Amino acid sequence: MADDKKHIRGRDAARMADENDKRRPIALEPAPNGSVESASESLVPVEANAHARTPPPRVLKPSRGNDQVIAPTPDLEGHRAALRQVFGTLSEEYSQTMFGKLVAALRPNPYEHLDEATLNAAIALVASMKPETELQALLAVEIASIGFAGHKFLRQSQHHLDEIYIGVYGSYALKLLRLQIDMIRALDQHRRGNKQTVEVRHVHIYPGAQGVVGIVNAGEREGGGQK
């Protein structure tokens, strides 16, 4: 019985793999007639100045219980181009794949629900990181996915104010949110490249004083040296 709690049984793993295999890359679909917003909505507004922020593209999600996502206006190609810009790529296949990965991370199994507002919030988060390459877009999607999953576990840890729930779900939330910080640092380091910062300090030793130049370990200073 102890092994059953620590391991996933073979048939359960196979069933999970079959369910995941049914989920295909998610493409933005054209809006049906009579259920679109105004076509005059600007997809990518022109910036008034260099510091102005532009709103990220939005999508419509008619049902919380499936993966169908449609464009909010009849300009399907315009919205696909806006998503390519979000994911920092010129490849439509890469854009659709990463968009599908984002949706799958927010709705990881068929029993989960994903509403339109949450999906658009995730798109806005990725857009705020302004990825310029496919690798940066991959890191941005991972950061967004980890962040939303961390908040989900944080919410579940407080669903029942019980020590078991707080300990189990709270620990997962803490690990995920720490991982998100590490991923943000990784994205920042990738953008900066292999640059190192060297700090130079000037130490003035006046007549009659003593000083040591080099690395001094605390154990050596306090214990009189290492044996």
C-alpha positions as YAML, in Angstrom:
chain: A
units: angstrom
residues:
- id: 1
  name: MET
  ca: [0.00, 0.00, 0.00]
- id: 2
  name: ALA
  ca: [2.88, 2.35, 0.73]
- id: 3
  name: ASP
  ca: [4.20, 1.99, -2.83]
- id: 4
  name: ASP
  ca: [0.79, 2.90, -4.28]
- id: 5
  name: LYS
  ca: [0.96, 6.26, -2.51]
- id: 6
  name: LYS
  ca: [4.44, 7.07, -3.86]
- id: 7
  name: HIS
  ca: [4.13, 5.86, -7.44]
- id: 8
  name: ILE
  ca: [1.67, 6.20, -10.32]
- id: 9
  name: ARG
  ca: [0.36, 2.86, -11.46]
- id: 10
  name: GLY
  ca: [1.04, 1.86, -15.04]
- id: 11
  name: ARG
  ca: [-2.56, 1.96, -16.24]
- id: 12
  name: ASP
  ca: [-3.06, 5.41, -14.69]
- id: 13
  name: ALA
  ca: [0.04, 6.73, -16.46]
- id: 14
  name: ALA
  ca: [-1.15, 5.20, -19.75]
- id: 15
  name: ARG
  ca: [-4.60, 6.74, -19.36]
- id: 16
  name: MET
  ca: [-3.05, 10.14, -18.66]
- id: 17
  name: ALA
  ca: [-0.84, 9.83, -21.74]
- id: 18
  name: ASP
  ca: [-3.85, 8.95, -23.90]
- id: 19
  name: GLU
  ca: [-5.76, 11.98, -22.62]
- id: 20
  name: ASN
  ca: [-2.83, 14.31, -23.27]
- id: 21
  name: ASP
  ca: [-2.39, 12.89, -26.78]
- id: 22
  name: LYS
  ca: [-5.93, 13.99, -27.66]
- id: 23
  name: ARG
  ca: [-4.98, 17.64, -27.13]
- id: 24
  name: ARG
  ca: [-3.69, 19.12, -30.35]
- id: 25
  name: PRO
  ca: [-2.00, 22.49, -31.01]
- id: 26
  name: ILE
  ca: [-4.55, 25.22, -30.49]
- id: 27
  name: ALA
  ca: [-5.07, 27.63, -33.38]
- id: 28
  name: LEU
  ca: [-6.93, 30.91, -33.24]
- id: 29
  name: GLU
  ca: [-10.21, 30.41, -35.10]
- id: 30
  name: PRO
  ca: [-12.22, 32.98, -37.09]
- id: 31
  name: ALA
  ca: [-15.04, 34.69, -35.27]
- id: 32
  name: PRO
  ca: [-18.55, 33.41, -36.12]
- id: 33
  name: ASN
  ca: [-20.98, 35.83, -37.72]
- id: 34
  name: GLY
  ca: [-23.00, 37.91, -35.31]
- id: 35
  name: SER
  ca: [-20.78, 37.33, -32.27]
- id: 36
  name: VAL
  ca: [-17.81, 39.60, -32.89]
- id: 37
  name: GLU
  ca: [-16.74, 42.87, -31.46]
- id: 38
  name: SER
  ca: [-16.33, 45.97, -33.55]
- id: 39
  name: ALA
  ca: [-13.91, 45.39, -36.41]
- id: 40
  name: SER
  ca: [-12.66, 48.94, -35.94]
- id: 41
  name: GLU
  ca: [-10.84, 47.84, -32.77]
- id: 42
  name: SER
  ca: [-7.15, 48.48, -33.26]
- id: 43
  name: LEU
  ca: [-5.10, 45.31, -33.03]
- id: 44
  name: VAL
  ca: [-1.69, 46.90, -32.63]
- id: 45
  name: PRO
  ca: [-2.13, 50.62, -31.86]
- id: 46
  name: VAL
  ca: [0.61, 52.95, -32.99]
- id: 47
  name: GLU
  ca: [2.68, 54.15, -30.05]
- id: 48
  name: ALA
  ca: [2.32, 57.85, -29.35]
- id: 49
  name: ASN
  ca: [5.84, 57.97, -27.97]
- id: 50
  name: ALA
  ca: [8.71, 55.65, -27.14]
- id: 51
  name: HIS
  ca: [7.46, 55.08, -23.58]
- id: 52
  name: ALA
  ca: [3.79, 54.44, -24.39]
- id: 53
  name: ARG
  ca: [2.40, 50.98, -23.69]
- id: 54
  name: THR
  ca: [0.12, 49.26, -26.16]
- id: 55
  name: PRO
  ca: [-2.67, 46.91, -25.08]
- id: 56
  name: PRO
  ca: [-1.94, 43.22, -25.72]
- id: 57
  name: PRO
  ca: [-4.09, 41.25, -28.15]
- id: 58
  name: ARG
  ca: [-7.23, 39.64, -26.79]
- id: 59
  name: VAL
  ca: [-9.07, 36.46, -27.67]
- id: 60
  name: LEU
  ca: [-12.58, 35.17, -27.09]
- id: 61
  name: LYS
  ca: [-13.21, 31.89, -25.28]
- id: 62
  name: PRO
  ca: [-16.90, 30.93, -25.52]
- id: 63
  name: SER
  ca: [-16.69, 27.99, -23.12]
- id: 64
  name: ARG
  ca: [-14.68, 27.48, -19.95]
- id: 65
  name: GLY
  ca: [-14.75, 23.72, -20.44]
- id: 66
  name: ASN
  ca: [-12.88, 23.29, -23.72]
- id: 67
  name: ASP
  ca: [-9.88, 24.65, -25.60]
- id: 68
  name: GLN
  ca: [-11.74, 26.55, -28.33]
- id: 69
  name: VAL
  ca: [-10.36, 30.07, -28.79]
- id: 70
  name: ILE
  ca: [-11.59, 32.49, -31.45]
- id: 71
  name: ALA
  ca: [-10.59, 35.90, -32.71]
- id: 72
  name: PRO
  ca: [-12.64, 38.83, -31.35]
- id: 73
  name: THR
  ca: [-12.97, 40.45, -34.80]
- id: 74
  name: PRO
  ca: [-13.21, 39.15, -38.39]
- id: 75
  name: ASP
  ca: [-9.57, 40.15, -38.96]
- id: 76
  name: LEU
  ca: [-8.17, 36.69, -38.23]
- id: 77
  name: GLU
  ca: [-4.80, 37.31, -39.89]
- id: 78
  name: GLY
  ca: [-4.38, 40.54, -37.98]
- id: 79
  name: HIS
  ca: [-4.92, 38.79, -34.67]
- id: 80
  name: ARG
  ca: [-2.58, 35.97, -35.62]
- id: 81
  name: ALA
  ca: [0.07, 38.54, -36.47]
- id: 82
  name: ALA
  ca: [-0.48, 40.19, -33.09]
- id: 83
  name: LEU
  ca: [0.04, 36.84, -31.35]
- id: 84
  name: ARG
  ca: [3.22, 36.23, -33.36]
- id: 85
  name: GLN
  ca: [4.47, 39.54, -32.02]
- id: 86
  name: VAL
  ca: [3.59, 38.50, -28.47]
- id: 87
  name: PHE
  ca: [5.64, 35.31, -28.85]
- id: 88
  name: GLY
  ca: [8.54, 37.09, -30.52]
- id: 89
  name: THR
  ca: [8.49, 35.03, -33.71]
- id: 90
  name: LEU
  ca: [7.78, 35.21, -37.42]
- id: 91
  name: SER
  ca: [6.68, 31.57, -37.47]
- id: 92
  name: GLU
  ca: [2.95, 30.93, -37.36]
- id: 93
  name: GLU
  ca: [3.60, 27.32, -36.32]
- id: 94
  name: TYR
  ca: [5.71, 28.41, -33.36]
- id: 95
  name: SER
  ca: [3.15, 31.01, -32.34]
- id: 96
  name: GLN
  ca: [0.29, 28.50, -32.41]
- id: 97
  name: THR
  ca: [2.36, 25.91, -30.54]
- id: 98
  name: MET
  ca: [3.36, 28.28, -27.75]
- id: 99
  name: PHE
  ca: [-0.18, 29.63, -27.53]
- id: 100
  name: GLY
  ca: [-1.38, 26.04, -27.16]
- id: 101
  name: LYS
  ca: [1.24, 25.37, -24.48]
- id: 102
  name: LEU
  ca: [0.00, 28.40, -22.57]
- id: 103
  name: VAL
  ca: [-3.62, 27.24, -22.76]
- id: 104
  name: ALA
  ca: [-2.65, 23.68, -21.77]
- id: 105
  name: ALA
  ca: [-0.72, 24.98, -18.75]
- id: 106
  name: LEU
  ca: [-3.70, 27.01, -17.59]
- id: 107
  name: ARG
  ca: [-6.09, 24.10, -18.20]
- id: 108
  name: PRO
  ca: [-3.89, 21.02, -17.67]
- id: 109
  name: ASN
  ca: [-6.62, 18.39, -17.81]
- id: 110
  name: PRO
  ca: [-10.13, 17.97, -19.25]
- id: 111
  name: TYR
  ca: [-11.72, 18.51, -15.84]
- id: 112
  name: GLU
  ca: [-10.20, 21.96, -15.35]
- id: 113
  name: HIS
  ca: [-11.93, 25.17, -16.42]
- id: 114
  name: LEU
  ca: [-10.28, 28.17, -18.04]
- id: 115
  name: ASP
  ca: [-12.19, 31.39, -18.45]
- id: 116
  name: GLU
  ca: [-11.59, 34.11, -21.00]
- id: 117
  name: ALA
  ca: [-10.32, 36.68, -18.51]
- id: 118
  name: THR
  ca: [-7.61, 34.37, -17.14]
- id: 119
  name: LEU
  ca: [-6.38, 33.45, -20.62]
- id: 120
  name: ASN
  ca: [-6.20, 37.08, -21.69]
- id: 121
  name: ALA
  ca: [-4.39, 37.92, -18.45]
- id: 122
  name: ALA
  ca: [-1.80, 35.25, -19.22]
- id: 123
  name: ILE
  ca: [-1.36, 36.62, -22.75]
- id: 124
  name: ALA
  ca: [-0.87, 40.09, -21.28]
- id: 125
  name: LEU
  ca: [1.76, 38.74, -18.86]
- id: 126
  name: VAL
  ca: [3.74, 37.14, -21.70]
- id: 127
  name: ALA
  ca: [3.40, 40.31, -23.77]
- id: 128
  name: SER
  ca: [4.72, 42.41, -20.86]
- id: 129
  name: MET
  ca: [8.02, 40.50, -21.00]
- id: 130
  name: LYS
  ca: [8.40, 41.53, -24.67]
- id: 131
  name: PRO
  ca: [10.19, 38.43, -25.96]
- id: 132
  name: GLU
  ca: [12.27, 39.14, -29.05]
- id: 133
  name: THR
  ca: [13.24, 35.56, -29.90]
- id: 134
  name: GLU
  ca: [11.65, 32.14, -29.73]
- id: 135
  name: LEU
  ca: [13.83, 31.20, -26.75]
- id: 136
  name: GLN
  ca: [12.76, 34.29, -24.84]
- id: 137
  name: ALA
  ca: [9.14, 33.49, -25.65]
- id: 138
  name: LEU
  ca: [9.61, 29.95, -24.30]
- id: 139
  name: LEU
  ca: [10.97, 31.34, -21.03]
- id: 140
  name: ALA
  ca: [8.14, 33.89, -20.88]
- id: 141
  name: VAL
  ca: [5.47, 31.19, -21.32]
- id: 142
  name: GLU
  ca: [7.16, 29.08, -18.63]
- id: 143
  name: ILE
  ca: [7.24, 32.07, -16.26]
- id: 144
  name: ALA
  ca: [3.53, 32.74, -16.83]
- id: 145
  name: SER
  ca: [2.59, 29.06, -16.50]
- id: 146
  name: ILE
  ca: [4.56, 28.60, -13.29]
- id: 147
  name: GLY
  ca: [3.15, 31.80, -11.80]
- id: 148
  name: PHE
  ca: [-0.49, 30.87, -12.43]
- id: 149
  name: ALA
  ca: [0.10, 27.31, -11.16]
- id: 150
  name: GLY
  ca: [1.77, 28.67, -8.03]
- id: 151
  name: HIS
  ca: [-1.19, 30.90, -7.26]
- id: 152
  name: LYS
  ca: [-3.53, 27.97, -7.87]
- id: 153
  name: PHE
  ca: [-1.73, 25.85, -5.25]
- id: 154
  name: LEU
  ca: [-1.62, 28.84, -2.93]
- id: 155
  name: ARG
  ca: [-5.40, 29.14, -3.21]
- id: 156
  name: GLN
  ca: [-5.87, 25.41, -2.64]
- id: 157
  name: SER
  ca: [-3.71, 25.54, 0.48]
- id: 158
  name: GLN
  ca: [-6.33, 27.83, 2.03]
- id: 159
  name: HIS
  ca: [-9.38, 26.00, 0.74]
- id: 160
  name: HIS
  ca: [-9.53, 24.03, 3.98]
- id: 161
  name: LEU
  ca: [-7.75, 25.66, 6.89]
- id: 162
  name: ASP
  ca: [-6.19, 22.37, 7.83]
- id: 163
  name: GLU
  ca: [-2.52, 21.71, 8.51]
- id: 164
  name: ILE
  ca: [-2.35, 18.98, 5.87]
- id: 165
  name: TYR
  ca: [-3.73, 21.21, 3.11]
- id: 166
  name: ILE
  ca: [-1.57, 24.15, 4.14]
- id: 167
  name: GLY
  ca: [1.54, 21.98, 4.37]
- id: 168
  name: VAL
  ca: [1.11, 20.06, 1.11]
- id: 169
  name: TYR
  ca: [-0.35, 22.66, -1.24]
- id: 170
  name: GLY
  ca: [1.46, 25.52, 0.45]
- id: 171
  name: SER
  ca: [4.84, 23.85, -0.02]
- id: 172
  name: TYR
  ca: [4.12, 23.27, -3.72]
- id: 173
  name: ALA
  ca: [3.06, 26.90, -4.09]
- id: 174
  name: LEU
  ca: [6.27, 28.08, -2.43]
- id: 175
  name: LYS
  ca: [8.42, 25.89, -4.70]
- id: 176
  name: LEU
  ca: [6.65, 27.10, -7.83]
- id: 177
  name: LEU
  ca: [6.83, 30.78, -6.94]
- id: 178
  name: ARG
  ca: [10.53, 30.43, -6.12]
- id: 179
  name: LEU
  ca: [11.02, 28.67, -9.43]
- id: 180
  name: GLN
  ca: [9.25, 31.56, -11.15]
- id: 181
  name: ILE
  ca: [11.76, 33.99, -9.64]
- id: 182
  name: ASP
  ca: [14.62, 31.78, -10.89]
- id: 183
  name: MET
  ca: [13.08, 31.74, -14.37]
- id: 184
  name: ILE
  ca: [12.75, 35.53, -14.37]
- id: 185
  name: ARG
  ca: [16.44, 35.77, -13.46]
- id: 186
  name: ALA
  ca: [17.29, 33.30, -16.23]
- id: 187
  name: LEU
  ca: [15.39, 35.41, -18.78]
- id: 188
  name: ASP
  ca: [17.15, 38.56, -17.56]
- id: 189
  name: GLN
  ca: [20.55, 36.85, -17.70]
- id: 190
  name: HIS
  ca: [19.87, 35.57, -21.22]
- id: 191
  name: ARG
  ca: [19.03, 39.08, -22.37]
- id: 192
  name: ARG
  ca: [22.15, 40.57, -20.78]
- id: 193
  name: GLY
  ca: [24.38, 37.88, -22.25]
- id: 194
  name: ASN
  ca: [27.61, 36.68, -20.66]
- id: 195
  name: LYS
  ca: [28.39, 39.96, -18.96]
- id: 196
  name: GLN
  ca: [29.97, 40.07, -15.55]
- id: 197
  name: THR
  ca: [30.05, 42.95, -13.12]
- id: 198
  name: VAL
  ca: [33.32, 43.53, -11.29]
- id: 199
  name: GLU
  ca: [33.18, 45.64, -8.14]
- id: 200
  name: VAL
  ca: [36.40, 47.49, -7.30]
- id: 201
  name: ARG
  ca: [36.88, 48.79, -3.79]
- id: 202
  name: HIS
  ca: [39.70, 51.03, -2.62]
- id: 203
  name: VAL
  ca: [41.02, 50.37, 0.87]
- id: 204
  name: HIS
  ca: [43.19, 53.00, 2.53]
- id: 205
  name: ILE
  ca: [45.63, 51.82, 5.20]
- id: 206
  name: TYR
  ca: [47.08, 54.68, 7.16]
- id: 207
  name: PRO
  ca: [50.50, 54.69, 8.91]
- id: 208
  name: GLY
  ca: [50.50, 52.49, 12.00]
- id: 209
  name: ALA
  ca: [47.50, 50.42, 10.88]
- id: 210
  name: GLN
  ca: [47.49, 46.83, 9.63]
- id: 211
  name: GLY
  ca: [45.51, 45.28, 6.80]
- id: 212
  name: VAL
  ca: [45.13, 42.00, 4.93]
- id: 213
  name: VAL
  ca: [44.59, 41.81, 1.18]
- id: 214
  name: GLY
  ca: [42.87, 38.65, 0.05]
- id: 215
  name: ILE
  ca: [40.10, 36.25, 1.08]
- id: 216
  name: VAL
  ca: [39.97, 35.54, 4.80]
- id: 217
  name: ASN
  ca: [37.71, 32.73, 5.98]
- id: 218
  name: ALA
  ca: [35.75, 33.27, 9.16]
- id: 219
  name: GLY
  ca: [37.09, 30.02, 10.64]
- id: 220
  name: GLU
  ca: [40.68, 31.13, 10.15]
- id: 221
  name: ARG
  ca: [40.07, 34.53, 11.70]
- id: 222
  name: GLU
  ca: [38.21, 33.22, 14.73]
- id: 223
  name: GLY
  ca: [40.07, 29.95, 15.34]
- id: 224
  name: GLY
  ca: [43.58, 31.09, 14.57]
- id: 225
  name: GLY
  ca: [43.90, 29.15, 11.32]
- id: 226
  name: GLN
  ca: [42.96, 25.79, 9.93]
- id: 227
  name: LYS
  ca: [44.72, 22.58, 10.88]
...
